[in-house]
Amino acid sequence: MPIGVQLYQLSDELNRDLAGSLKKIAAIGYSFVEAPSFYGAKPAVFGDSLKAAGLSCIGGGVVPNSIAPGDKSLETHSAQLFDDFVAAGFTDAVCVIPPLPKRMRSAMPASVEEAFSQFTAADWREAGTFLNAAGEQAKKAGLQLAYHNHGWEFRPAGSGGELGYDILAASTDPSLVQFELDCGWVASQGLDPTTYVRKYGQRISFMHIKDIARPLQPGERLQTVAVGKGIIDWPSLFAAAKGTALRHYYVELEPPFDTVWQTVRESHDYLQSLKV
């Protein structure tokens, strides 16, 4: 399977020099990328820039609700977002955070972290309903919707103790909503992402290959490292992914990005050594 990279951690470089940075990514050996934005280019021009660099991109990120002023979200601009993705040559749209429940729309908590940490089982079911509707819209546009997790989905939701991820899986139609499993965020909660590859293998179209130094500690930011240098057992995970619905995987880091090119290269070389 071709080794991919999420462009998020390279955004500063891409904003300064789109064509040059894409060529540098390809020179490392990556052949697929996932895009959080078009970096100031028109969608079709962005797609042409990828081709010129010898790269392919089938998916981009979208937010469900407009949290920051000016956000274009699934709630407010789904038709435009999907049209842009089609123009860029994408086939998939990835919802990168949970939809906010209606109860939080008028009185938003102080931070996104606080909001998502307060999700109840009912909130996750409401999120599932939202994603199903967005998935229907995406399908009409010729796209497949996927949902990308962070750590919030793997915390008990309410008194029942169910995890948000399991509630989302039960609340969404597999034909409308697939999953992009962020392995690092699963591990951040002290869980083994391989367990979820086995459990939801036919729902997981994509994975973020993110390695971490240790599970997340209270009050700290997630500490990512080059893939293969952290706590995740990647050979076991990729063995479990054989025969699943997995189509692509992408290396991703979390800030700070002081040594991003070196880490992205080391991660590629490690994954190449696994021959997955």
Secondary structure as UniProt FT lines:
FT   STRAND          3..6
FT   HELIX           7..10
FT   HELIX           11..16
FT   HELIX           18..28
FT   STRAND          32..35
FT   TURN            39..40
FT   HELIX           43..53
FT   STRAND          56..63
FT   TURN            69..70
FT   HELIX           74..88
FT   STRAND          92..95
FT   HELIX           102..104
FT   HELIX           112..117
FT   HELIX           121..140
FT   TURN            141..142
FT   STRAND          144..148
FT   HELIX           152..154
FT   TURN            159..160
FT   HELIX           164..171
FT   TURN            174..176
FT   STRAND          177..182
FT   HELIX           183..188
FT   TURN            189..190
FT   HELIX           193..199
FT   TURN            201..203
FT   STRAND          204..209
FT   STRAND          211..212
FT   TURN            218..219
FT   STRAND          224..225
FT   TURN            227..228
FT   HELIX           234..241
FT   TURN            242..243
FT   STRAND          248..251
FT   TURN            258..259
FT   HELIX           260..274
//
